[in-house]
Amino acid sequence: MIKVKYNDELLSDDLSGKLLQFVNCRVLRDGTIKDGYVWVRDGLIINAANVFFDETREADVQIDCEGLIVSPGFIDIQINGGFGFDFSTPLDSLNAYVAGLDDVGRKLLTHGVTSFCPTIITSAPEVYHKVLPLLSRRSASKVHGANVLGAHVEGPFISPEKRGCHPEQFVRNFGWNPRAAINEVYGDLSSIAMVTMAPELEFAAEAIKSFKEAGVIVAVGHSSSHLEHGEAAFEAGAETITHLFNAMQSYHHRDPGLIGLLTSEKVAKDRQVYYGIISDGIHTHDSALRIAFKTCPDGLILVTDAIGALGMADGVHQLGAQTIHVNGLSAILQGTSTTAGSVASMPMCIRHFVKAVNCSLGEALICATQRPAILMKIVDERGTLNVGSVADLVIIDDDVTVKATFCKGVKLHSMDVGEDDFVNASARPSVRDVDAESMNDGRALVPPTARSGDVISPTRAVLTLSKSMFNAGCFSLPYAWKLGGLWVSFVMSFVIAGLNWYGNHVLVRASQHLAKKSDRSALDYGHFAKKVCDYSDIRFLRNNSKAIMYVVNVTILFYQLGMCSVAILFISDNMVNLLGDQLSGTQHQKMVMMATVALVFIIATNMFTEMRIVSFFALVSSVFFVIGAAVIMQYTVQQPNQWARLPASTNFTGTLTMIGMSMYAFEGQTMILPIENKLEHPEAFLAPFGVLPTTMVICTAFMTALGFFGYTGFGDAIAPTITTNVPKEGLYSTVNAFLMIQSLLGNSIAMYVVYDMFFNGFRRKFGARFPNCPKFFSDKGFRLFWVLVTYLMAVLIPRLEIMIPLVGVTSGTLCALIYPPVFEMITFWTDWKGLLTYRQRMTKIAINLVVISIGIFAIIAGMYANIHSIIEAFSQPMP
C-alpha cells in the first residue's frame, strides 16, 4: 500500500486498475457531512463491502485527506464565462474559442467545479450557429478541465421588459411556427442541454414540446408572466426556473408570478419544482434566500451566473455584445443601473448561502451537487458519492476553500501545485506525514480554534482537574497500601493510574470526534453517550440512545452526590475533632451540628455559575491542599523508614480492597468532559504536554509518594486516614483546618458536574411550567436543592462513610474503565474497518477489551471488599 497526501502529484498520474481509498476525511452523503471514506477504482466509486468481504484486500493507494471534507464536484448550470473569456463572444478562430473554453474549464477546477453548462445570452443567430457546435458534451481532462454538460442558451425567446442585460435587438418571439423559429435561431440542438425562455410568449407550449423532443431541459425566466403562464409551461414540460427573483415579476399577493410556482397546487403538488438562485449577496437579498429555502428547500440549486470577469480585476469587461463595469462583486451594464451577471465563484456562493439562511454546510453543498445533477438527468453518474458514480470529487475545508479537485479519480487541481491556483505559496500549510495514528481516530479531532465566553486557560484547567482528583480519599492511600502490601501496592498504583489515563484519553478523543461530527462545540458525558448511540450502526443503540443517556447520567449523579456528601462528612468530622470537646451530646449529634455550620459556607460557594469562578475556587483550594499535604509529608518522612520489614504482598481480600480504594482516590473522572468543554483551546487537552497528561503525571506522582512514604513511615500503625497519625499540636494543628477549607471550596467543583448535566433540561421544563419565575430563582433554587440533598445524605444515612466507597468503586469505575473503551469502539468502529489493517484493528479492540475486563474485575473486587466492611460495621453499635 502506498500512502500519500490528497495533493500528492502521484494522484495526477493514470491510476487505472488501482484501488484508491480516501481516508481521514468527512464525506458528504445525503446532505449530511459524516466521517467516512471513499473507495475509487477506474474512475468510479465502488462499494467498500466488496473490497472487505469479496476481494479481502487493502487499497493500492491510501489518500490522507487530513480531516477535510470530500464532496461531489460542484455543478454550475449557469455560467456565462470567466477568467477573461466570454462564452457569448465568438472569436475569429475556432481554435482560439476552444482554447478559451479549455482555459475556463481548467480554472473552474480551482473553484471545485467539475461540471458546467457554458451559458450563452441572447445573441444573433449567427453567434449561436458558430458557438454552439463547440459546446457539445465532453468529459473532463487535464487539457479540457471540467466536464462540459452542453450549452445553456438563455434567450433570445424572452420578455423584452425583463431582458436584464440581454441586448434588446436580438430578443424575439417564437411566431406561429415555434419549431422553425427554434431551428432558425439555434441550428442543431444537439449541443444544447438547457434553454431559458419566457412562458408568456405566444406558442410557448408548442416550443416547450419541441425542446423536450430534442432532449433539452426547459427553464422559465426573463419573464413578465403571470402565475398561470408558468403553470401552463410546467404542464407542457418545463422543469425549472432560471435565477429566481431576478428578471421576473416581483411577488404580488394577487398574482405571485413565476415565484408562485414554488407553492402552486397545479405544479408543486405532484412534482418537484427546481429553481436556480444566485447567492452572491448582490443579486438576491438574504431575506429572499431564506424565503426560498424555507418554502421549497428540495428544489433549490445554487448557480453563479458568473461572467467573463470572474477571477479578473475590477474594470471594463464584455458579456456578449454588452459592456459591463465591474467593481468588487457588482457587475453593472454600462450606462444603466442593471445588474449583469455575477463575479462570484461557486465556493463564495455556498459560503454566503450558509450564512444567509443559517443552514448546515451539508445542506448548502447538496444545492451545488446532487440537485443540479438530478435536474440535468445525470444523478446516476455525478453529483453524489454513491456507489457507481463517477469519482468527480472536490476536497474542501469548513470554509469551502478548495484544496483539491478530482475528475474520474484523477487529481486535476490541488492548492499546492500550479500557477493558476491563485494561492500564495508562502502561505501554504505544512503537510504532516501519514501513519496509522494520524488517521481519523488518532488525529487532532478539533481544529486549533479558540472558544470564547466562560472559558479557562490550560493552566487553570490543570489546577481544576488536579483538584477534582486530590480530595479526602487521597489520605486513605497509605492505609490501602497496608491492606495490599508494599510492592504489590506500588505496582498497582501505576497500573491503576495508567488505566485511568487511558480511559480519560479515549473518552475525550471520542467526545471531540462526535462533537465535531454533530456540529456541537462540546458534549457533556450524558449527551456524548447519546451521540455515540445516535451515530452507531447498531439499530438497538440508535433506538435506545435516550435510555442509555439516562443510565450514564444516573451513574454520574450517584457518584458525584456520594463524593459531595463524603466531603461534608470529612469537614464535619474534622471540626468535631478540633472543637468537639467544647460541645455536648453524642458523636453523631456533634457531627450534625458541625455539618449544619459547614452547610452555610457550602451553599455560598455553590451559588456561582461560571467555570472561571469555579476554577478560581480550585486554585485557592489547591493552595490549602498543598500546604496541608506538605505538612503531612514533612512529618511523615521524618519517621523511621520501615519498608524493609513491611510485607511485599498480603492476601487476596486485602489486595482487592486496596484496588477499590485506589480507584476511588482518582475522583476526577466525571470532571474530564466539563473541563474540556470549557477549555479555551480544546486541542490543548490531549496534546503531549497538555492538560490531561500533565494532570495525570502530577496526580500519579503525588498519590504514589503519599502511599509509599505514609505506609513505610507509620507501618502497621497507619490509620484509615493518615491525618489521624499527625499530631494535633503546634504547626500540625493547622493541617485539619487547611484540609477542611480545601474540601469546602472543592465541593463546588464536584457539584459543577451535576449542574452542568442537568440544569439546562430542568430550566426548560421549569420555565415552561412557571414562565414568570425569574431565572435567578430557578438557577439558585436548583443549586440549593442538590446541596441540601448531599447534606441530608451526610446526616441521615448511617455509616455513610463506608457505604459511599461502594458507590464510588462501581460508578467511578464505570465512568473511568467501562464506558470510555466501549464508547470508543462504537464511535470509531466504521473508521477502523476502513483505515486500519486487520492486525491494527484487532490490537485496538483487544486493548479495550482488556481495560473493560479489568474494570469489571475492579467493580467486583470493590463490591466484595466494601460489602464485607459494611457488614462488619453494622454488626457494631453506633458511637
C-alpha positions, 0 to 999 in steps of 0.5 A: 500500500502506498500512502500519500497526501490528497495533493500528492502529484502521484494522484495526477498520474493514470491510476487505472486498475488501482484501488484508491481509498480516501481516508481521514476525511468527512464525506458528504452523503445525503446532505449530511457531512459524516466521517467516512471514506471513499473507495475509487477504482477506474474512475468510479466509486465502488462499494467498500463491502466488496473490497472487505468481504469479496476481494479481502484486500487493502487499497493500492493507494491510501489518500490522507485527506487530513480531516477535510471534507470530500464532496461531489464536484460542484455543478454550475448550470449557469455560467456565462464565462470567466477568467477573461473569456466570454462564452457569448463572444465568438472569436475569429478562430475556432481554435482560439474559442476552444482554447478559451473554453479549455482555459475556463474549464481548467480554472473552474477546477480551482473553484471545485467545479467539475461540471458546467453548462457554458451559458450563452445570452441572447445573441444573433443567430449567427453567434449561436450557429458558430458557438454552439457546435463547440459546446457539445458534451465532453468529459473532463481532462487535464487539457479540457478541465471540467466536464462540459454538460452542453450549452445553456442558451438563455434567450433570445425567446424572452420578455423584452421588459425583463431582458436584464442585460440581454441586448434588446435587438436580438430578443424575439418571439417564437411566431406561429411556427415555434419549431422553425423559429427554434431551428432558425435561431439555434441550428442543431440542438444537439449541443444544447442541454438547457434553454431559458425562455419566457412562458408568456410568449405566444406558442410557448407550449408548442416550443416547450414540446419541441425542446423536450423532443430534442432532449433539452431541459426547459427553464422559465425566466426573463419573464413578465408572466403571470402565475398561470403562464408558468403553470401552463409551461410546467404542464407542457414540460418545463422543469425549472426556473432560471435565477429566481427573483431576478428578471421576473415579476416581483411577488404580488399577493394577487398574482405571485408570478413565476415565484408562485410556482414554488407553492402552486397546487397545479405544479408543486403538488405532484412534482418537484419544482427546481429553481436556480438562485444566485447567492452572491449577496448582490443579486438576491437579498438574504431575506429572499434566500431564506424565503426560498429555502424555507418554502421549497428547500428540495428544489433549490440549486445554487448557480453563479451566473458568473461572467467573463470577469470572474477571477479578473480585476475590477474594470471594463469587461464584455458579456456578449455584445454588452459592456459591463463595469465591474467593481468588487462583486457588482457587475453593472451594464454600462450606462444603466443601473442593471445588474449583469451577471455575477463575479462570484465563484461557486465556493463564495456562493455556498459560503454566503448561502450558509450564512444567509439562511443559517443552514448546515454546510451539508445542506448548502453543498447538496444545492451545488451537487446532487440537485443540479445533477438530478435536474440535468438527468445525470444523478446516476453518474455525478453529483453524489458519492454513491456507489457507481458514480463517477469519482468527480470529487472536490476536497474542501475545508469548513470554509469551502476553500478548495484544496483539491479537485478530482475528475474520474479519480484523477487529481486535476487541481490541488492548492499546492501545485500550479500557477493558476491556483491563485494561492500564495505559496508562502502561505501554504500549510505544512503537510504532516506525514501519514501513519496509522495514528494520524488517521481519523481516530488518532488525529487532532479531532478539533481544529486549533480554534479558540472558544470564547465566553466562560472559558479557562486557560490550560493552566487553570484547567490543570489546577481544576482537574488536579483538584477534582482528583486530590480530595479526602480519599487521597489520605486513605492511600497509605492505609490501602497500601497496608491492606495490599502490601508494599510492592504489590501496592506500588505496582498497582498504583501505576497500573491503576493510574495508567488505566485511568489515563487511558480511559480519560484519553479515549473518552475525550478523543471520542467526545471531540470526534462526535462533537465535531461530527454533530456540529456541537462545540462540546458534549457533556458525558450524558449527551456524548453517550447519546451521540455515540448511540445516535451515530452507531450502526447498531439499530438497538443503540440508535433506538435506545440512545435516550435510555442509555443517556439516562443510565450514564447520567444516573451513574454520574449523579450517584457518584458525584452526590456520594463524593459531595456528601463524603466531603461534608462528612470529612469537614464535619468530622474534622471540626468535631475533632478540633472543637468537639470537646467544647460541645455536648451530646453524642458523636453523631449529634456533634457531627450534625451540628458541625455539618449544619455550620459547614452547610452555610459556607457550602451553599455560598460557594455553590451559588456561582455559575461560571467555570472561571469562578469555579476554577478560581475556587480550585486554585485557592483550594489547591493552595490549602491542599498543598500546604496541608499535604506538605505538612503531612509529608514533612512529618511523615518522612521524618519517621523511621523508614520501615519498608524493609520489614513491611510485607511485599504482598498480603492476601487476596481480600486485602489486595482487592480492597486496596484496588477499590480504594485506589480507584476511588482516590482518582475522583476526577473522572466525571470532571474530564468532559466539563473541563474540556468543554470549557477549555479555551483551546480544546486541542490543548487537552490531549496534546503531549504536554497538555492538560490531561497528561500533565494532570495525570503525571502530577496526580500519579506522582503525588498519590504514589509518594503519599502511599509509599512514604505514609505506609513505610513511615507509620507501618502497621500503625497507619490509620484509615486516614493518615491525618489521624497519625499527625499530631494535633499540636503546634504547626500540625494543628493547622493541617485539619483546618487547611484540609477542611477549607480545601474540601469546602471550596472543592465541593463546588467543583464536584457539584459543577458536574451535576449542574452542568448535566442537568440544569439546562433540561430542568430550566426548560421544563421549569420555565415552561411550567412557571414562565414568570419565575425569574431565572435567578430563582430557578438557577439558585433554587436548583443549586440549593436543592442538590446541596441540601440533598448531599447534606441530608445524605451526610446526616441521615444515612448511617455509616455513610462513610463506608457505604459511599466507597461502594458507590464510588468503586462501581460508578467511578469505575464505570465512568473511568474503565467501562464506558470510555473503551466501549464508547470508543469502539462504537464511535470509531468502529466504521473508521477502523474497518476502513483505515486500519489493517486487520492486525491494527484493528484487532490490537485496538479492540483487544486493548479495550477489551482488556481495560473493560475486563479489568474494570469489571474485575475492579467493580467486583473486587470493590463490591466484595471488599466494601460489602464485607466492611459494611457488614462488619460495621453494622454488626457494631453499635453506633458511637 
